[in-house]
Amino acid sequence: MKKKTLLLILSLFAVFACSQTPEEKGTGFLTLNISQGASLKADVEITDFTLRINDGHADMFRERIGSLPEQIVLPVGSYTIEAYSVEFDEPKYDMLFYSGKTTVEIEAGETKEASLVCSLGNAGIKVVWAGDFSHLYSTYQAQIDCDEGYLTYSSTETRTGYFLPGTVSISILADGLTIFGGTVTLAAGDMVTATLRPKETLSGNLNIGISVDETVNNRDVEVIADPEYTGANSETNPYTIAQAINRQGEEQVWITGYIVGSKPSSGYDFVNVDTWQATNIVLADEITETNDRNVIFVELVSGTYRTSLNLLDHGDYLHRKIVIKGNLLAYQSRSGLRNITGFSIL
């Protein structure tokens, strides 16, 4: 989808006539010059936009642009000027929302000019279901929630849902089982396609793959959904090590596990005490874990966290449980946690 941008230039003139009486002084006239830069969708007309002027407490003026008078009378003061294509304050299907906002100071006897750029103000998400869902579940649907509300996507829904910029959460209801699919942060203009895959696929992977239209706010996002994980990540509701392994790429999340050793300078035999390094610790869901593919290697860079957590100085931490926050990024070719920003020994 090609990004649509509307350039709306409003030239605001505060003009005072010499013939004004004392009672009329302190008011000004706004004259608007409106021009359209880039083209819009065929069914969006500049004359259908609404102009709103607010003094910080209440709307002083609200009118369809196509019906604007030649002059608008306003008291001297500060105003927020907004133009928008439709009222959009909650998630809706198939509703593009163009908007722009600026401020202007109306002063007695002075001419003011302001420029207002209107562009796509919401973000779209389209859900695509992987074929494995129909093989594994008889009924399934997705729900995308945000602060303003939510949209429900049935298994046959093909429309694009639109949301205001911010963080949304994805959940899947499959045969009565609620699966938390993680969160996605949306920016204005994003067009996201979310491909949902269940855990019990032939590939053995559980994920919601999300890709963004290359013509709009280029970025790659991947969200992993897990039937065993049903809440928002936090220090009190961290990922297990198994979940963290499946969520490589997520940033600044909490994980929990047992400290089971330290990776040597070469190889992955983390249980040999004689080869432990101060540069890392290894976390697992089970104290007896020895498989390097079932653990998270935690990087300890020089400084506070290396001093506080390395096993060479804190051997008593072995087999202690820890909650720790960082970025789920590969460490020496294995699942890892890096850029630590907090931890607690339990």
TAZI-V628162 format. One record per backbone hydrogen bond with DSSP energy under -0.5 kcal/mol. NH is the residue of the N-H (numbers start at 1). CO is the residue of the C=O. Records with the same first field share a line. If there is no record, write none. Layout:
NH->CO  CO
This chain:
6->118
7->5
8->6  116
9->7  35
10->8
11->9  33
12->10
13->11
14->12
15->13  29
17->15
20->17
24->21
25->21
27->24
28->74
30->72
31->29
34->32
37->7  35
44->41
45->43
48->45
49->46
50->84
51->63
52->82
53->61
54->80
55->58
60->53
61->53
63->51
65->49
66->47
67->64
68->65
72->30
74->28
76->26
77->106
79->104
80->54
81->79  102
82->52
83->100
84->50
85->98
88->86
92->162
94->160
99->119
100->83
102->81
104->79
106->77  104
107->105
110->107
112->110
114->10
116->8
118->6  116
119->99
120->4
121->97
122->97
123->163
124->190
125->161
126->192
128->194
130->196
133->130
134->131
135->131
136->132
137->133
141->173
142->153
143->171
144->151
145->143  169
146->149
149->146
151->144
153->142  151
154->152
155->140
157->154
161->125
162->92
163->123
165->121
166->186
168->184
169->145
170->182
171->143
172->179
173->141
174->172  177
175->139
177->174
178->176
179->172  177
180->226  229
181->170  179
184->168
186->166  184
189->122
190->187
192->124
193->211
194->126  192
195->193  209
196->128  194
197->207
201->199
204->201
207->197  205
208->223
209->195  207
210->208  221
211->193  209
212->219
213->191
216->213
221->210
223->208
226->180
229->226
230->228
234->237
239->254
244->240
245->241
246->242
247->243  244
248->245
249->328
250->247
253->326
255->324
256->239
257->322
258->284
259->320
260->258  282
261->282
262->270
270->268
272->269
273->271
275->272
276->273
280->277
281->298
282->261
283->296
284->258
289->286
292->290
294->291
296->283
297->335
298->281  296
299->297  337
300->279
301->299
306->301
307->303
308->304
309->305
310->306
313->310
314->310
317->314
318->315
319->259
320->317
322->257
323->344
324->255
325->342
326->253
327->338
328->250
329->327
331->334
334->331
337->297
338->327
341->325
342->325
344->323
346->321  344
